């Protein structure tokens, strides 16, 4: 399984990496940003995108890329699961990723 995490807040990257390290069999890619031209070059099963990464968020949301999409923000006040995506706050982000990993294992 390949998971892309895009988060423009590099201060959260240490926490992301600690989470990633718990899953050595999952191929995680962690980036501060992701050029739109790169989206066609690599395919991911799960896209985890911070809503503050506006271009990446809009592109992944519009194209419904991957099997699962998780969009997160510290300001998310209406967490929900839709048919195509999961919208969550930063507090529940890792639980949502774990659930997606478990359901696709």
Secondary structure, 3 states (H helix, E strand, C coil): CEEEEECCCHHHHHHHHHHHCCCCCCEEEEECCCCHHHCCCCCCCEEEEECCCHHHHHHHHHHCCCCEEEEECCCCCCCEECCCCEEECHHHHHHHHHHHHHHCC
